[in-house]
Amino acid sequence: MLYSNWPWDPGLSDAGWRRWNLGTDKNPAFNVSLGADSMAHVFITPEANVGYDPASLLTWSLGYNFDKDPSKEVLSAALHDAVSTNYDEFKSHNGKLILYHGMADPVFSAYDTINYYNKVVAANGGLESTQEFARLFLVPSMSHVSGGPATDQFDMLTAIMDWTEKGKAPDKIIASGSKGGPLEGVSRPLFPYPAQTVYDGKGDKNSADSFVAKTPEK
């Protein structure tokens, strides 16, 4: 697959999203400048392609042959791509896994992580069985790692420590807006996928207490 599909999320309006994907009149998009160098020296094998010019979108489009170059990425993909759904050994050691992804991530599509998690579910006995060792949390409007018009501050470390050391699975993780950010003072609960966060219709819209989990109907 050469292209990923991307969520239509309000976080696309963030200036950071534009810097990653569109750039400015003076600077190319980060995905072009960083991606070109990575493609030239890391992902293309067995020999580097030094002909990419990160400052030129035109050269970028001409520098990559979509008919021939994907096959040159197979060797590096075997090292870099985390696509296995076999967690038997991991589970035998009582391993726990928390995945999270911002829905407005401009670098890696959240849909890729969702698709991967769905494959893990299919290969590990269904959703209920999978959630015994692996859970996915999606953060609305969050950019790459953090940022965006989102409640992007949350503690996944304590969540996985409690799960691993105390057996307390994370059914809800509270997220808040960063200080000085557009959602400062706002909190929201993050629920394990595929549950969605829904306003209860009566409480304070800025408080996580006013939101409940709703599982989409199949």
GROMACS elastic network, one bead per residue, 0.5 to 0.9 nm:
[ bonds ]
;  ai    aj funct       b0    kb
    1     4     6  0.73862   500
    2    66     6  0.81091   500
    2    70     6  0.79546   500
    4   108     6  0.85006   500
    4   109     6  0.65914   500
    4   111     6  0.76597   500
    4   112     6  0.70433   500
    5   109     6  0.69645   500
    5   110     6  0.88986   500
    5   111     6  0.67574   500
    5   112     6  0.80507   500
    6     9     6  0.86638   500
    6   103     6  0.85180   500
    6   104     6  0.83614   500
    6   105     6  0.89575   500
    6   106     6  0.87711   500
    6   108     6  0.87974   500
    6   109     6  0.55165   500
    6   110     6  0.70880   500
    6   111     6  0.63888   500
    6   112     6  0.86665   500
    7   103     6  0.64767   500
    7   104     6  0.70433   500
    7   109     6  0.74834   500
    7   110     6  0.72048   500
    7   111     6  0.70067   500
    8    11     6  0.85088   500
    8    12     6  0.75138   500
    8   103     6  0.84875   500
    8   104     6  0.80204   500
    9    12     6  0.59259   500
    9    13     6  0.84587   500
    9   103     6  0.65566   500
    9   104     6  0.59059   500
    9   140     6  0.74324   500
    9   141     6  0.60706   500
   10    13     6  0.60128   500
   10    14     6  0.81112   500
   10   103     6  0.89861   500
   10   104     6  0.74591   500
   10   140     6  0.81928   500
   10   141     6  0.57748   500
   10   149     6  0.78428   500
   11    14     6  0.55082   500
   11    17     6  0.75459   500
   11   103     6  0.75951   500
   11   105     6  0.82165   500
   11   140     6  0.76775   500
   11   142     6  0.63592   500
   11   143     6  0.68573   500
   11   148     6  0.57693   500
   11   149     6  0.59474   500
   11   150     6  0.75478   500
   12    15     6  0.81897   500
   12    16     6  0.85839   500
   12    17     6  0.58060   500
   12    18     6  0.76725   500
   12   104     6  0.59287   500
   12   105     6  0.85229   500
   12   106     6  0.79717   500
   12   141     6  0.75328   500
   12   143     6  0.84048   500
   12   148     6  0.83501   500
   13    16     6  0.85445   500
   13    17     6  0.70664   500
   13    18     6  0.77741   500
   13   148     6  0.84121   500
   13   149     6  0.85292   500
   14    17     6  0.54041   500
   14    18     6  0.68523   500
   14   104     6  0.88804   500
   14   141     6  0.88348   500
   14   143     6  0.82486   500
   14   147     6  0.86701   500
   14   148     6  0.56167   500
   14   149     6  0.69103   500
   15    18     6  0.51320   500
   15    19     6  0.63710   500
   15    20     6  0.88586   500
   15   148     6  0.80341   500
   16    19     6  0.50544   500
   16    20     6  0.63710   500
   16    21     6  0.87364   500
   16   106     6  0.83093   500
   16   143     6  0.74621   500
   16   144     6  0.87242   500
   16   147     6  0.78640   500
   16   148     6  0.71046   500
   17    20     6  0.52826   500
   17    21     6  0.62063   500
   17    22     6  0.79193   500
   17   104     6  0.76649   500
   17   105     6  0.75906   500
   17   106     6  0.55373   500
   17   107     6  0.87301   500
   17   143     6  0.69882   500
   17   144     6  0.84938   500
   17   148     6  0.80275   500
   18    21     6  0.52467   500
   18    23     6  0.60004   500
   18    24     6  0.81715   500
   18    29     6  0.76422   500
   18   106     6  0.83449   500
   19    22     6  0.58104   500
   19    24     6  0.70681   500
   19    27     6  0.86571   500
   19    28     6  0.81141   500
   19    29     6  0.55281   500
   19    30     6  0.63224   500
   19    31     6  0.85934   500
   20    23     6  0.63867   500
   20    28     6  0.86255   500
   20    31     6  0.54344   500
   20    32     6  0.81437   500
   20   106     6  0.62102   500
   20   107     6  0.71142   500
   21    28     6  0.85841   500
   21    29     6  0.51114   500
   21    30     6  0.66528   500
   21    31     6  0.59768   500
   21    32     6  0.77926   500
   21   106     6  0.66508   500
   21   107     6  0.80186   500
   22    28     6  0.71392   500
   22    29     6  0.50030   500
   22    30     6  0.81864   500
   22    31     6  0.85569   500
   22    32     6  0.89632   500
   23    26     6  0.78618   500
   23    27     6  0.56920   500
   23    30     6  0.69158   500
   23    31     6  0.88652   500
   23    32     6  0.88272   500
   24    27     6  0.51386   500
   24    28     6  0.62906   500
   24    29     6  0.71988   500
   25    28     6  0.76605   500
   27    30     6  0.84459   500
   27    33     6  0.88739   500
   27    55     6  0.74166   500
   28    31     6  0.82629   500
   28    32     6  0.64427   500
   28    33     6  0.63917   500
   28    54     6  0.75118   500
   28    55     6  0.59594   500
   28    56     6  0.74378   500
   28    57     6  0.75048   500
   29    32     6  0.52513   500
   29    33     6  0.63938   500
   29    34     6  0.85173   500
   29    55     6  0.89889   500
   30    33     6  0.51220   500
   30    34     6  0.56518   500
   30    35     6  0.75020   500
   30   107     6  0.89617   500
   31    34     6  0.54780   500
   31    35     6  0.51580   500
   31    36     6  0.78487   500
   31   106     6  0.84811   500
   31   107     6  0.68883   500
   32    36     6  0.56169   500
   32    37     6  0.84384   500
   32    54     6  0.60853   500
   32    55     6  0.79498   500
   32    56     6  0.85349   500
   32    57     6  0.73437   500
   32    60     6  0.76047   500
   33    36     6  0.55252   500
   33    37     6  0.66603   500
   33    38     6  0.88767   500
   33    53     6  0.81672   500
   33    55     6  0.65815   500
   33    56     6  0.87466   500
   34    37     6  0.55194   500
   34    38     6  0.62765   500
   34    39     6  0.85939   500
   34    54     6  0.74743   500
   35    38     6  0.51131   500
   35    39     6  0.59298   500
   35    40     6  0.84745   500
   35    54     6  0.80752   500
   36    39     6  0.50841   500
   36    40     6  0.60837   500
   36    41     6  0.86606   500
   36    52     6  0.61328   500
   36    53     6  0.72176   500
   36    54     6  0.56023   500
   36    60     6  0.70640   500
   37    40     6  0.51124   500
   37    41     6  0.61543   500
   37    42     6  0.79006   500
   37    50     6  0.83552   500
   37    52     6  0.72580   500
   37    53     6  0.82872   500
   37    54     6  0.69469   500
   38    41     6  0.53971   500
   38    42     6  0.51110   500
   38    43     6  0.63455   500
   38    44     6  0.84746   500
   39    42     6  0.56625   500
   39    44     6  0.57803   500
   39    48     6  0.82845   500
   39    49     6  0.78028   500
   39    52     6  0.84727   500
   39    73     6  0.88804   500
   40    43     6  0.68096   500
   40    44     6  0.60553   500
   40    45     6  0.89777   500
   40    47     6  0.88282   500
   40    48     6  0.53945   500
   40    50     6  0.55773   500
   40    51     6  0.75586   500
   40    52     6  0.65979   500
   41    44     6  0.66218   500
   41    45     6  0.84042   500
   41    47     6  0.81311   500
   41    48     6  0.50799   500
   41    49     6  0.67459   500
   41    50     6  0.73301   500
   42    45     6  0.75460   500
   42    48     6  0.74130   500
   42    76     6  0.73849   500
   43    48     6  0.83249   500
   43    72     6  0.78620   500
   43    73     6  0.55039   500
   43    74     6  0.84898   500
   43    75     6  0.82291   500
   43    76     6  0.54886   500
   43    77     6  0.74287   500
   43    80     6  0.89754   500
   44    47     6  0.66658   500
   44    48     6  0.59274   500
   44    49     6  0.69349   500
   44    69     6  0.76602   500
   44    70     6  0.83907   500
   44    71     6  0.88481   500
   44    72     6  0.54043   500
   44    73     6  0.51469   500
   44    74     6  0.84783   500
   44    75     6  0.84620   500
   44    76     6  0.73088   500
   45    48     6  0.63165   500
   45    49     6  0.85979   500
   45    71     6  0.89713   500
   45    72     6  0.52719   500
   45    73     6  0.60777   500
   45    74     6  0.79345   500
   45    75     6  0.67163   500
   45    76     6  0.69384   500
   46    72     6  0.71528   500
   46    73     6  0.86794   500
   46    75     6  0.79379   500
   46    76     6  0.89478   500
   47    72     6  0.89416   500
   48    51     6  0.89766   500
   49    52     6  0.70431   500
   49    63     6  0.87804   500
   50    53     6  0.83424   500
   51    59     6  0.84808   500
   51    63     6  0.68151   500
   52    55     6  0.89093   500
   52    56     6  0.84683   500
   52    59     6  0.65502   500
   52    60     6  0.60773   500
   52    62     6  0.88816   500
   52    63     6  0.58920   500
   52    64     6  0.83558   500
   53    56     6  0.56341   500
   53    57     6  0.80678   500
   53    58     6  0.89087   500
   53    59     6  0.60639   500
   53    60     6  0.65129   500
   53    63     6  0.83590   500
   54    57     6  0.73145   500
   54    59     6  0.80193   500
   54    60     6  0.69628   500
   55    59     6  0.83702   500
   55    60     6  0.85297   500
   56    59     6  0.52668   500
   56    60     6  0.62214   500
   56    61     6  0.87449   500
   57    61     6  0.62270   500
   57    62     6  0.86316   500
   58    61     6  0.52253   500
   58    62     6  0.62546   500
   58    63     6  0.83307   500
   59    62     6  0.50103   500
   59    63     6  0.55176   500
   59    64     6  0.85949   500
   60    64     6  0.65594   500
   61    64     6  0.59994   500
   61    65     6  0.82266   500
   62    65     6  0.71121   500
   64    67     6  0.88897   500
   64    68     6  0.85172   500
   64    69     6  0.65740   500
   64    70     6  0.89781   500
   65    68     6  0.54870   500
   65    69     6  0.52673   500
   65    70     6  0.79316   500
   66    69     6  0.58123   500
   66    70     6  0.64668   500
   67    70     6  0.70790   500
   67    71     6  0.86376   500
   68    71     6  0.63442   500
   68    72     6  0.76399   500
   69    72     6  0.52257   500
   69    73     6  0.71291   500
   70    73     6  0.54355   500
   70    74     6  0.73250   500
   71    74     6  0.56506   500
   71    75     6  0.86688   500
   72    75     6  0.72135   500
   72    76     6  0.83610   500
   73    76     6  0.55332   500
   73    77     6  0.59282   500
   73    78     6  0.87269   500
   74    77     6  0.50279   500
   74    78     6  0.63606   500
   75    78     6  0.53486   500
   75    79     6  0.70105   500
   76    79     6  0.52182   500
   76    80     6  0.61266   500
   76    81     6  0.81559   500
   77    80     6  0.50468   500
   77    81     6  0.51633   500
   77    82     6  0.87501   500
   78    81     6  0.60247   500
   78    82     6  0.84382   500
   79    82     6  0.82927   500
   81    84     6  0.87090   500
   82    85     6  0.88762   500
   83   116     6  0.71663   500
   84    87     6  0.80769   500
   84   120     6  0.82583   500
   85   116     6  0.82337   500
   85   117     6  0.86106   500
   85   119     6  0.68263   500
   85   121     6  0.85094   500
   85   122     6  0.88799   500
   85   123     6  0.63906   500
   85   124     6  0.78758   500
   86    89     6  0.79370   500
   86    90     6  0.84578   500
   86   120     6  0.78087   500
   86   123     6  0.74371   500
   86   124     6  0.79240   500
   87    90     6  0.50217   500
   87    91     6  0.59476   500
   87    92     6  0.84927   500
   87    95     6  0.89235   500
   87   120     6  0.85049   500
   87   124     6  0.79329   500
   88    91     6  0.52275   500
   88    92     6  0.61693   500
   88    93     6  0.89241   500
   88   124     6  0.87505   500
   89    92     6  0.50387   500
   89    93     6  0.66525   500
   89    94     6  0.89755   500
   89    95     6  0.86564   500
   90    93     6  0.55155   500
   90    94     6  0.67120   500
   90    95     6  0.51911   500
   90    96     6  0.79969   500
   90   133     6  0.89376   500
   91    95     6  0.51960   500
   91    96     6  0.75944   500
   91   133     6  0.69327   500
   92    95     6  0.73303   500
   94   133     6  0.77076   500
   94   164     6  0.75421   500
   95   133     6  0.65954   500
   95   134     6  0.86857   500
   95   164     6  0.71872   500
   96   132     6  0.80416   500
   96   134     6  0.58800   500
   96   135     6  0.85163   500
   96   160     6  0.70675   500
   96   163     6  0.71687   500
   96   164     6  0.62473   500
   97   133     6  0.60637   500
   97   135     6  0.64591   500
   97   136     6  0.84896   500
   97   160     6  0.74351   500
   98   133     6  0.84613   500
   98   134     6  0.57933   500
   98   135     6  0.51401   500
   98   136     6  0.59241   500
   98   137     6  0.75632   500
   98   156     6  0.76537   500
   98   159     6  0.85841   500
   98   160     6  0.68810   500
   98   170     6  0.89830   500
   99   113     6  0.82304   500
   99   117     6  0.87006   500
   99   134     6  0.75938   500
   99   135     6  0.62126   500
   99   137     6  0.61665   500
   99   138     6  0.84309   500
  100   110     6  0.88816   500
  100   113     6  0.83924   500
  100   135     6  0.84414   500
  100   136     6  0.55429   500
  100   138     6  0.55451   500
  100   139     6  0.72674   500
  100   156     6  0.87666   500
  101   104     6  0.86509   500
  101   105     6  0.74002   500
  101   108     6  0.89008   500
  101   109     6  0.85828   500
  101   110     6  0.58518   500
  101   113     6  0.73740   500
  101   114     6  0.88960   500
  101   136     6  0.80859   500
  101   137     6  0.66721   500
  101   138     6  0.51380   500
  101   139     6  0.60807   500
  101   140     6  0.88095   500
  101   142     6  0.79206   500
  101   143     6  0.87111   500
  101   144     6  0.82163   500
  101   145     6  0.75721   500
  102   105     6  0.51903   500
  102   109     6  0.86283   500
  102   110     6  0.65118   500
  102   137     6  0.87801   500
  102   138     6  0.59021   500
  102   140     6  0.61345   500
  102   141     6  0.63779   500
  102   143     6  0.55760   500
  102   144     6  0.66033   500
  102   145     6  0.69921   500
  102   146     6  0.75601   500
  102   150     6  0.88533   500
  102   152     6  0.84147   500
  103   106     6  0.87973   500
  103   109     6  0.75862   500
  103   110     6  0.54732   500
  103   111     6  0.82224   500
  103   138     6  0.64590   500
  103   139     6  0.58252   500
  103   140     6  0.51561   500
  103   141     6  0.54271   500
  103   142     6  0.58583   500
  103   143     6  0.71286   500
  104   107     6  0.89565   500
  104   109     6  0.79132   500
  104   110     6  0.76008   500
  104   139     6  0.84215   500
  104   140     6  0.70926   500
  104   142     6  0.52525   500
  104   144     6  0.74264   500
  104   148     6  0.77444   500
  105   108     6  0.59769   500
  105   109     6  0.62304   500
  105   110     6  0.67810   500
  105   141     6  0.79835   500
  105   142     6  0.64063   500
  105   145     6  0.75414   500
  105   146     6  0.86510   500
  106   109     6  0.69576   500
  106   143     6  0.64290   500
  106   144     6  0.62611   500
  107   143     6  0.85888   500
  107   144     6  0.65601   500
  108   111     6  0.85303   500
  108   112     6  0.74274   500
  108   113     6  0.85347   500
  108   144     6  0.78908   500
  109   112     6  0.54396   500
  109   113     6  0.72305   500
  110   113     6  0.52474   500
  110   114     6  0.62583   500
  110   115     6  0.86217   500
  110   138     6  0.78935   500
  111   115     6  0.59189   500
  111   116     6  0.83968   500
  112   115     6  0.51209   500
  112   116     6  0.61492   500
  112   117     6  0.86176   500
  113   116     6  0.50382   500
  113   117     6  0.61125   500
  113   118     6  0.85699   500
  113   136     6  0.85936   500
  114   117     6  0.51140   500
  114   118     6  0.61720   500
  114   119     6  0.87018   500
  114   136     6  0.79641   500
  114   138     6  0.88198   500
  114   193     6  0.84998   500
  115   118     6  0.51131   500
  115   119     6  0.63864   500
  115   120     6  0.87968   500
  116   119     6  0.51080   500
  116   120     6  0.63680   500
  116   121     6  0.87391   500
  117   121     6  0.62068   500
  117   122     6  0.86504   500
  117   134     6  0.87072   500
  117   135     6  0.84144   500
  117   136     6  0.73305   500
  118   122     6  0.62415   500
  118   123     6  0.86621   500
  118   126     6  0.89649   500
  118   127     6  0.84047   500
  119   122     6  0.50181   500
  119   123     6  0.61456   500
  119   124     6  0.85553   500
  120   123     6  0.51328   500
  120   124     6  0.60209   500
  120   125     6  0.88446   500
  120   126     6  0.84146   500
  120   127     6  0.88546   500
  120   130     6  0.73622   500
  120   134     6  0.88184   500
  121   124     6  0.52775   500
  121   125     6  0.64882   500
  121   127     6  0.53095   500
  121   128     6  0.84794   500
  121   129     6  0.78478   500
  121   130     6  0.55850   500
  121   131     6  0.83754   500
  122   125     6  0.62165   500
  122   126     6  0.54880   500
  122   127     6  0.77661   500
  122   130     6  0.87269   500
  123   126     6  0.73859   500
  123   130     6  0.88426   500
  124   127     6  0.80768   500
  124   129     6  0.67309   500
  124   130     6  0.58790   500
  125   128     6  0.78256   500
  125   129     6  0.56345   500
  125   130     6  0.67606   500
  126   129     6  0.55788   500
  126   130     6  0.60959   500
  126   131     6  0.86624   500
  127   130     6  0.50464   500
  127   131     6  0.59990   500
  127   132     6  0.87551   500
  128   131     6  0.52841   500
  128   132     6  0.67726   500
  129   132     6  0.54843   500
  129   133     6  0.77606   500
  129   134     6  0.89963   500
  130   133     6  0.57820   500
  130   134     6  0.57181   500
  130   135     6  0.75404   500
  131   135     6  0.53587   500
  131   136     6  0.86539   500
  131   169     6  0.86610   500
  131   192     6  0.85432   500
  132   135     6  0.79895   500
  132   169     6  0.77717   500
  133   169     6  0.86814   500
  135   170     6  0.81924   500
  135   192     6  0.59309   500
  135   193     6  0.70693   500
  136   191     6  0.84705   500
  136   192     6  0.54674   500
  136   193     6  0.53809   500
  136   194     6  0.81747   500
  137   173     6  0.86857   500
  137   190     6  0.63911   500
  137   191     6  0.62854   500
  137   192     6  0.50639   500
  137   193     6  0.57847   500
  137   194     6  0.86028   500
  138   142     6  0.88717   500
  138   190     6  0.71081   500
  138   191     6  0.79316   500
  138   192     6  0.77362   500
  138   193     6  0.70096   500
  138   196     6  0.89869   500
  139   142     6  0.57500   500
  139   143     6  0.89405   500
  139   150     6  0.75493   500
  139   151     6  0.75428   500
  139   152     6  0.72626   500
  139   175     6  0.87006   500
  139   190     6  0.69555   500
  140   143     6  0.89378   500
  140   149     6  0.86721   500
  140   150     6  0.63887   500
  140   151     6  0.78024   500
  140   152     6  0.87511   500
  141   147     6  0.84908   500
  141   148     6  0.61155   500
  141   149     6  0.58347   500
  141   150     6  0.50810   500
  141   151     6  0.81143   500
  141   152     6  0.86405   500
  142   145     6  0.74961   500
  142   146     6  0.58467   500
  142   147     6  0.57119   500
  142   148     6  0.50967   500
  142   149     6  0.66524   500
  142   150     6  0.50502   500
  142   151     6  0.72804   500
  142   152     6  0.60980   500
  143   146     6  0.53765   500
  143   147     6  0.51712   500
  143   148     6  0.51760   500
  143   149     6  0.83453   500
  143   150     6  0.81013   500
  143   152     6  0.85528   500
  144   147     6  0.70163   500
  144   148     6  0.85033   500
  145   152     6  0.83731   500
  146   150     6  0.82888   500
  146   151     6  0.88970   500
  146   152     6  0.55209   500
  146   153     6  0.77096   500
  147   150     6  0.67221   500
  147   151     6  0.84624   500
  147   152     6  0.63130   500
  147   178     6  0.81177   500
  147   181     6  0.81945   500
  148   151     6  0.85145   500
  148   152     6  0.78804   500
  148   181     6  0.82504   500
  148   182     6  0.80881   500
  149   152     6  0.83912   500
  149   177     6  0.81952   500
  149   181     6  0.74167   500
  149   182     6  0.56824   500
  149   183     6  0.64130   500
  150   153     6  0.86197   500
  150   175     6  0.89876   500
  150   176     6  0.80056   500
  150   177     6  0.61850   500
  150   178     6  0.82663   500
  150   181     6  0.84688   500
  150   182     6  0.76150   500
  150   183     6  0.63566   500
  151   154     6  0.80201   500
  151   174     6  0.89817   500
  151   175     6  0.53707   500
  151   178     6  0.68788   500
  151   183     6  0.64745   500
  151   184     6  0.81367   500
  151   186     6  0.70512   500
  151   187     6  0.64074   500
  151   188     6  0.67255   500
  152   175     6  0.62879   500
  152   176     6  0.61898   500
  152   177     6  0.57945   500
  152   178     6  0.65532   500
  153   174     6  0.85098   500
  153   175     6  0.53263   500
  153   176     6  0.51443   500
  153   177     6  0.60629   500
  153   178     6  0.60228   500
  154   157     6  0.89954   500
  154   173     6  0.71765   500
  154   174     6  0.62917   500
  154   176     6  0.66836   500
  155   158     6  0.59013   500
  155   159     6  0.66540   500
  155   173     6  0.75744   500
  155   174     6  0.79859   500
  155   175     6  0.78980   500
  156   160     6  0.62267   500
  156   161     6  0.85469   500
  156   173     6  0.78004   500
  157   160     6  0.54026   500
  157   161     6  0.61446   500
  157   162     6  0.86018   500
  158   162     6  0.60169   500
  158   163     6  0.84558   500
  159   162     6  0.52847   500
  159   163     6  0.62124   500
  159   164     6  0.86825   500
  159   168     6  0.82363   500
  159   169     6  0.77134   500
  159   170     6  0.60396   500
  159   173     6  0.76463   500
  160   164     6  0.59610   500
  160   165     6  0.82729   500
  160   168     6  0.86725   500
  160   169     6  0.79207   500
  160   170     6  0.76182   500
  161   164     6  0.51557   500
  161   165     6  0.56751   500
  161   166     6  0.75648   500
  161   167     6  0.89354   500
  161   168     6  0.88547   500
  162   165     6  0.53454   500
  162   166     6  0.50040   500
  162   167     6  0.64161   500
  162   168     6  0.55014   500
  162   169     6  0.73173   500
  162   170     6  0.81649   500
  163   166     6  0.56360   500
  163   170     6  0.68200   500
  164   167     6  0.57065   500
  164   168     6  0.75732   500
  164   169     6  0.82860   500
  165   168     6  0.80617   500
  166   169     6  0.86233   500
  168   171     6  0.87087   500
  169   172     6  0.89093   500
  170   173     6  0.67114   500
  170   191     6  0.83568   500
  170   192     6  0.78336   500
  171   190     6  0.85248   500
  171   191     6  0.62190   500
  171   192     6  0.64448   500
  172   189     6  0.61056   500
  172   190     6  0.56074   500
  172   192     6  0.70521   500
  172   213     6  0.89465   500
  173   188     6  0.84867   500
  173   189     6  0.55802   500
  173   190     6  0.50519   500
  173   191     6  0.66751   500
  173   192     6  0.87492   500
  174   187     6  0.68572   500
  174   188     6  0.58779   500
  174   190     6  0.60819   500
  174   191     6  0.89126   500
  174   208     6  0.70064   500
  175   186     6  0.85245   500
  175   187     6  0.55420   500
  175   188     6  0.52943   500
  175   189     6  0.59418   500
  175   190     6  0.67638   500
  175   208     6  0.80853   500
  176   183     6  0.76215   500
  176   184     6  0.72873   500
  176   185     6  0.70672   500
  176   186     6  0.56450   500
  176   188     6  0.62661   500
  176   189     6  0.86169   500
  176   208     6  0.85911   500
  177   180     6  0.84760   500
  177   181     6  0.64957   500
  177   182     6  0.73015   500
  177   185     6  0.61804   500
  177   186     6  0.55353   500
  177   187     6  0.64396   500
  177   188     6  0.87111   500
  178   181     6  0.52128   500
  178   182     6  0.79095   500
  178   183     6  0.68121   500
  178   184     6  0.54361   500
  178   185     6  0.80787   500
  178   186     6  0.88671   500
  179   182     6  0.85543   500
  179   183     6  0.81704   500
  179   184     6  0.53241   500
  179   185     6  0.78976   500
  180   183     6  0.80907   500
  180   184     6  0.60639   500
  181   184     6  0.53454   500
  183   186     6  0.53656   500
  183   187     6  0.81903   500
  183   206     6  0.88535   500
  184   187     6  0.84387   500
  185   206     6  0.72459   500
  185   207     6  0.85605   500
  186   205     6  0.82425   500
  186   207     6  0.61691   500
  186   208     6  0.78458   500
  187   205     6  0.88533   500
  187   206     6  0.59991   500
  187   207     6  0.51726   500
  187   209     6  0.84778   500
  188   197     6  0.81076   500
  188   206     6  0.76345   500
  188   207     6  0.64388   500
  188   209     6  0.78088   500
  188   210     6  0.84670   500
  188   211     6  0.71942   500
  189   197     6  0.69484   500
  189   207     6  0.89058   500
  189   208     6  0.53458   500
  189   209     6  0.78786   500
  189   211     6  0.69461   500
  189   212     6  0.78988   500
  189   213     6  0.86004   500
  190   193     6  0.89569   500
  190   195     6  0.89432   500
  190   196     6  0.81478   500
  190   197     6  0.68551   500
  190   213     6  0.86583   500
  191   194     6  0.80701   500
  191   195     6  0.59197   500
  191   196     6  0.66120   500
  191   197     6  0.67151   500
  191   212     6  0.86810   500
  191   213     6  0.64956   500
  192   195     6  0.58562   500
  192   196     6  0.81002   500
  192   213     6  0.89367   500
  193   196     6  0.71521   500
  193   215     6  0.84606   500
  194   214     6  0.86000   500
  194   215     6  0.62191   500
  194   216     6  0.71476   500
  195   213     6  0.57244   500
  195   214     6  0.52515   500
  195   216     6  0.67295   500
  196   212     6  0.81086   500
  196   213     6  0.54738   500
  196   214     6  0.51017   500
  196   215     6  0.60898   500
  196   216     6  0.74017   500
  197   211     6  0.62223   500
  197   212     6  0.57513   500
  197   214     6  0.63963   500
  197   215     6  0.89469   500
  198   201     6  0.86614   500
  198   210     6  0.85443   500
  198   211     6  0.53397   500
  198   212     6  0.53476   500
  198   213     6  0.61032   500
  198   214     6  0.64811   500
  199   202     6  0.79221   500
  199   203     6  0.80175   500
  199   205     6  0.73425   500
  199   210     6  0.59879   500
  199   212     6  0.63963   500
  199   213     6  0.88506   500
  200   203     6  0.67067   500
  200   205     6  0.89861   500
  200   209     6  0.89851   500
  200   210     6  0.56060   500
  200   211     6  0.53461   500
  200   212     6  0.63145   500
  201   204     6  0.89585   500
  201   205     6  0.85970   500
  201   210     6  0.77217   500
  201   211     6  0.84420   500
  202   205     6  0.82890   500
  202   210     6  0.72189   500
  203   206     6  0.86375   500
  203   207     6  0.77182   500
  203   209     6  0.75548   500
  203   211     6  0.81257   500
  204   207     6  0.54565   500
  204   208     6  0.83607   500
  204   209     6  0.78763   500
  204   210     6  0.59599   500
  205   208     6  0.78235   500
  205   209     6  0.87955   500
  205   210     6  0.63748   500
  205   211     6  0.81140   500
  206   209     6  0.87957   500
  206   210     6  0.79651   500
  207   210     6  0.57466   500
  207   211     6  0.77502   500
  208   211     6  0.56659   500
  208   212     6  0.85617   500
  209   212     6  0.79297   500
